[in-house]
Amino acid sequence: MDPNSITVLVTFVGGPADGRTELLPLAEATGGVTIDGVTYRGNPGPPPEVKDTPEGLAQVMRPL
């Protein structure tokens, strides 16, 4: 399986993306993503921080 084809459901808590839930490629979900100039990162754990969303369990990403 191509690692670039793996996606992770994430939800953003805080900052300009607060409340947004989306699928991100694995590399972004584990490394970080910048939205409107704010960098978000997840807590990889173990276990990673997750939150129940309407789309399912999602990894939480918070602004740095």
CNS distance restraints for C-alpha pairs under 8 A (distance, minus, plus):
assign (resid   1 and name CA) (resid   5 and name CA) 7.59 0.50 0.50
assign (resid   2 and name CA) (resid   6 and name CA) 7.34 0.50 0.50
assign (resid   3 and name CA) (resid  26 and name CA) 7.38 0.50 0.50
assign (resid   4 and name CA) (resid  25 and name CA) 6.52 0.50 0.50
assign (resid   4 and name CA) (resid  26 and name CA) 6.96 0.50 0.50
assign (resid   4 and name CA) (resid  27 and name CA) 7.51 0.50 0.50
assign (resid   5 and name CA) (resid  25 and name CA) 7.02 0.50 0.50
assign (resid   6 and name CA) (resid  25 and name CA) 5.95 0.50 0.50
assign (resid   6 and name CA) (resid  26 and name CA) 5.62 0.50 0.50
assign (resid   7 and name CA) (resid  23 and name CA) 5.91 0.50 0.50
assign (resid   7 and name CA) (resid  24 and name CA) 5.27 0.50 0.50
assign (resid   7 and name CA) (resid  25 and name CA) 4.34 0.50 0.50
assign (resid   7 and name CA) (resid  26 and name CA) 5.11 0.50 0.50
assign (resid   8 and name CA) (resid  23 and name CA) 5.38 0.50 0.50
assign (resid   8 and name CA) (resid  24 and name CA) 5.37 0.50 0.50
assign (resid   8 and name CA) (resid  25 and name CA) 6.28 0.50 0.50
assign (resid   8 and name CA) (resid  26 and name CA) 5.86 0.50 0.50
assign (resid   8 and name CA) (resid  29 and name CA) 6.48 0.50 0.50
assign (resid   8 and name CA) (resid  58 and name CA) 7.59 0.50 0.50
assign (resid   8 and name CA) (resid  59 and name CA) 7.56 0.50 0.50
assign (resid   9 and name CA) (resid  21 and name CA) 7.09 0.50 0.50
assign (resid   9 and name CA) (resid  22 and name CA) 5.70 0.50 0.50
assign (resid   9 and name CA) (resid  23 and name CA) 4.45 0.50 0.50
assign (resid   9 and name CA) (resid  24 and name CA) 6.44 0.50 0.50
assign (resid   9 and name CA) (resid  56 and name CA) 7.98 0.50 0.50
assign (resid   9 and name CA) (resid  57 and name CA) 7.38 0.50 0.50
assign (resid   9 and name CA) (resid  58 and name CA) 4.89 0.50 0.50
assign (resid   9 and name CA) (resid  59 and name CA) 6.34 0.50 0.50
assign (resid  10 and name CA) (resid  21 and name CA) 5.63 0.50 0.50
assign (resid  10 and name CA) (resid  22 and name CA) 5.62 0.50 0.50
assign (resid  10 and name CA) (resid  23 and name CA) 6.17 0.50 0.50
assign (resid  10 and name CA) (resid  24 and name CA) 6.99 0.50 0.50
assign (resid  10 and name CA) (resid  29 and name CA) 7.26 0.50 0.50
assign (resid  10 and name CA) (resid  58 and name CA) 4.63 0.50 0.50
assign (resid  10 and name CA) (resid  59 and name CA) 4.55 0.50 0.50
assign (resid  10 and name CA) (resid  60 and name CA) 5.80 0.50 0.50
assign (resid  10 and name CA) (resid  61 and name CA) 6.72 0.50 0.50
assign (resid  11 and name CA) (resid  19 and name CA) 6.62 0.50 0.50
assign (resid  11 and name CA) (resid  20 and name CA) 5.73 0.50 0.50
assign (resid  11 and name CA) (resid  21 and name CA) 4.21 0.50 0.50
assign (resid  11 and name CA) (resid  22 and name CA) 6.56 0.50 0.50
assign (resid  11 and name CA) (resid  51 and name CA) 7.58 0.50 0.50
assign (resid  11 and name CA) (resid  53 and name CA) 7.94 0.50 0.50
assign (resid  11 and name CA) (resid  58 and name CA) 5.80 0.50 0.50
assign (resid  11 and name CA) (resid  59 and name CA) 6.13 0.50 0.50
assign (resid  11 and name CA) (resid  60 and name CA) 5.12 0.50 0.50
assign (resid  11 and name CA) (resid  61 and name CA) 6.11 0.50 0.50
assign (resid  12 and name CA) (resid  17 and name CA) 5.85 0.50 0.50
assign (resid  12 and name CA) (resid  18 and name CA) 5.13 0.50 0.50
assign (resid  12 and name CA) (resid  19 and name CA) 5.68 0.50 0.50
assign (resid  12 and name CA) (resid  20 and name CA) 5.53 0.50 0.50
assign (resid  12 and name CA) (resid  21 and name CA) 6.43 0.50 0.50
assign (resid  12 and name CA) (resid  40 and name CA) 7.78 0.50 0.50
assign (resid  12 and name CA) (resid  60 and name CA) 5.97 0.50 0.50
assign (resid  12 and name CA) (resid  61 and name CA) 4.92 0.50 0.50
assign (resid  12 and name CA) (resid  62 and name CA) 6.02 0.50 0.50
assign (resid  13 and name CA) (resid  17 and name CA) 7.24 0.50 0.50
assign (resid  13 and name CA) (resid  18 and name CA) 4.71 0.50 0.50
assign (resid  13 and name CA) (resid  19 and name CA) 6.09 0.50 0.50
assign (resid  13 and name CA) (resid  20 and name CA) 7.98 0.50 0.50
assign (resid  13 and name CA) (resid  60 and name CA) 6.77 0.50 0.50
assign (resid  13 and name CA) (resid  61 and name CA) 6.21 0.50 0.50
assign (resid  13 and name CA) (resid  62 and name CA) 5.26 0.50 0.50
assign (resid  13 and name CA) (resid  63 and name CA) 7.57 0.50 0.50
assign (resid  14 and name CA) (resid  18 and name CA) 4.61 0.50 0.50
assign (resid  14 and name CA) (resid  19 and name CA) 7.72 0.50 0.50
assign (resid  14 and name CA) (resid  62 and name CA) 6.16 0.50 0.50
assign (resid  14 and name CA) (resid  63 and name CA) 6.46 0.50 0.50
assign (resid  15 and name CA) (resid  38 and name CA) 7.24 0.50 0.50
assign (resid  15 and name CA) (resid  62 and name CA) 7.83 0.50 0.50
assign (resid  15 and name CA) (resid  63 and name CA) 6.25 0.50 0.50
assign (resid  16 and name CA) (resid  35 and name CA) 7.35 0.50 0.50
assign (resid  16 and name CA) (resid  36 and name CA) 6.85 0.50 0.50
assign (resid  16 and name CA) (resid  38 and name CA) 7.59 0.50 0.50
assign (resid  17 and name CA) (resid  35 and name CA) 6.92 0.50 0.50
assign (resid  21 and name CA) (resid  53 and name CA) 7.93 0.50 0.50
assign (resid  21 and name CA) (resid  58 and name CA) 7.78 0.50 0.50
assign (resid  24 and name CA) (resid  28 and name CA) 6.23 0.50 0.50
assign (resid  24 and name CA) (resid  29 and name CA) 5.88 0.50 0.50
assign (resid  25 and name CA) (resid  29 and name CA) 6.28 0.50 0.50
assign (resid  26 and name CA) (resid  30 and name CA) 6.10 0.50 0.50
assign (resid  27 and name CA) (resid  31 and name CA) 5.85 0.50 0.50
assign (resid  27 and name CA) (resid  32 and name CA) 7.99 0.50 0.50
assign (resid  28 and name CA) (resid  32 and name CA) 5.16 0.50 0.50
assign (resid  28 and name CA) (resid  33 and name CA) 5.91 0.50 0.50
assign (resid  29 and name CA) (resid  33 and name CA) 7.37 0.50 0.50
assign (resid  29 and name CA) (resid  41 and name CA) 7.50 0.50 0.50
assign (resid  29 and name CA) (resid  42 and name CA) 7.13 0.50 0.50
assign (resid  30 and name CA) (resid  41 and name CA) 7.47 0.50 0.50
assign (resid  30 and name CA) (resid  42 and name CA) 6.85 0.50 0.50
assign (resid  30 and name CA) (resid  44 and name CA) 7.19 0.50 0.50
assign (resid  31 and name CA) (resid  41 and name CA) 6.70 0.50 0.50
assign (resid  31 and name CA) (resid  42 and name CA) 7.98 0.50 0.50
assign (resid  32 and name CA) (resid  39 and name CA) 6.75 0.50 0.50
assign (resid  32 and name CA) (resid  40 and name CA) 5.51 0.50 0.50
assign (resid  32 and name CA) (resid  41 and name CA) 4.59 0.50 0.50
assign (resid  32 and name CA) (resid  42 and name CA) 7.19 0.50 0.50
assign (resid  33 and name CA) (resid  39 and name CA) 5.62 0.50 0.50
assign (resid  33 and name CA) (resid  40 and name CA) 5.35 0.50 0.50
assign (resid  33 and name CA) (resid  41 and name CA) 6.79 0.50 0.50
assign (resid  34 and name CA) (resid  38 and name CA) 5.25 0.50 0.50
assign (resid  34 and name CA) (resid  39 and name CA) 4.15 0.50 0.50
assign (resid  34 and name CA) (resid  40 and name CA) 6.04 0.50 0.50
assign (resid  35 and name CA) (resid  39 and name CA) 6.43 0.50 0.50
assign (resid  35 and name CA) (resid  40 and name CA) 7.64 0.50 0.50
assign (resid  38 and name CA) (resid  63 and name CA) 6.43 0.50 0.50
assign (resid  38 and name CA) (resid  64 and name CA) 7.60 0.50 0.50
assign (resid  39 and name CA) (resid  63 and name CA) 5.60 0.50 0.50
assign (resid  39 and name CA) (resid  64 and name CA) 5.96 0.50 0.50
assign (resid  40 and name CA) (resid  61 and name CA) 5.64 0.50 0.50
assign (resid  40 and name CA) (resid  62 and name CA) 5.11 0.50 0.50
assign (resid  40 and name CA) (resid  63 and name CA) 4.25 0.50 0.50
assign (resid  40 and name CA) (resid  64 and name CA) 5.88 0.50 0.50
assign (resid  41 and name CA) (resid  61 and name CA) 4.95 0.50 0.50
assign (resid  41 and name CA) (resid  62 and name CA) 5.61 0.50 0.50
assign (resid  41 and name CA) (resid  63 and name CA) 6.47 0.50 0.50
assign (resid  41 and name CA) (resid  64 and name CA) 6.84 0.50 0.50
assign (resid  42 and name CA) (resid  48 and name CA) 7.57 0.50 0.50
assign (resid  42 and name CA) (resid  49 and name CA) 7.35 0.50 0.50
assign (resid  42 and name CA) (resid  59 and name CA) 6.90 0.50 0.50
assign (resid  42 and name CA) (resid  60 and name CA) 5.71 0.50 0.50
assign (resid  42 and name CA) (resid  61 and name CA) 4.19 0.50 0.50
assign (resid  42 and name CA) (resid  62 and name CA) 6.25 0.50 0.50
assign (resid  43 and name CA) (resid  48 and name CA) 5.57 0.50 0.50
assign (resid  43 and name CA) (resid  49 and name CA) 5.94 0.50 0.50
assign (resid  43 and name CA) (resid  60 and name CA) 7.43 0.50 0.50
assign (resid  43 and name CA) (resid  61 and name CA) 7.28 0.50 0.50
assign (resid  44 and name CA) (resid  48 and name CA) 4.45 0.50 0.50
assign (resid  44 and name CA) (resid  49 and name CA) 7.09 0.50 0.50
assign (resid  45 and name CA) (resid  49 and name CA) 6.83 0.50 0.50
assign (resid  48 and name CA) (resid  59 and name CA) 6.79 0.50 0.50
assign (resid  49 and name CA) (resid  59 and name CA) 5.87 0.50 0.50
assign (resid  49 and name CA) (resid  60 and name CA) 5.65 0.50 0.50
assign (resid  50 and name CA) (resid  57 and name CA) 6.27 0.50 0.50
assign (resid  50 and name CA) (resid  58 and name CA) 5.30 0.50 0.50
assign (resid  50 and name CA) (resid  59 and name CA) 4.36 0.50 0.50
assign (resid  50 and name CA) (resid  60 and name CA) 5.29 0.50 0.50
assign (resid  51 and name CA) (resid  57 and name CA) 5.60 0.50 0.50
assign (resid  51 and name CA) (resid  58 and name CA) 5.41 0.50 0.50
assign (resid  51 and name CA) (resid  59 and name CA) 6.45 0.50 0.50
assign (resid  51 and name CA) (resid  60 and name CA) 6.37 0.50 0.50
assign (resid  52 and name CA) (resid  56 and name CA) 5.82 0.50 0.50
assign (resid  52 and name CA) (resid  57 and name CA) 4.54 0.50 0.50
assign (resid  52 and name CA) (resid  58 and name CA) 6.35 0.50 0.50
assign (resid  53 and name CA) (resid  57 and name CA) 5.88 0.50 0.50
assign (resid  53 and name CA) (resid  58 and name CA) 6.65 0.50 0.50
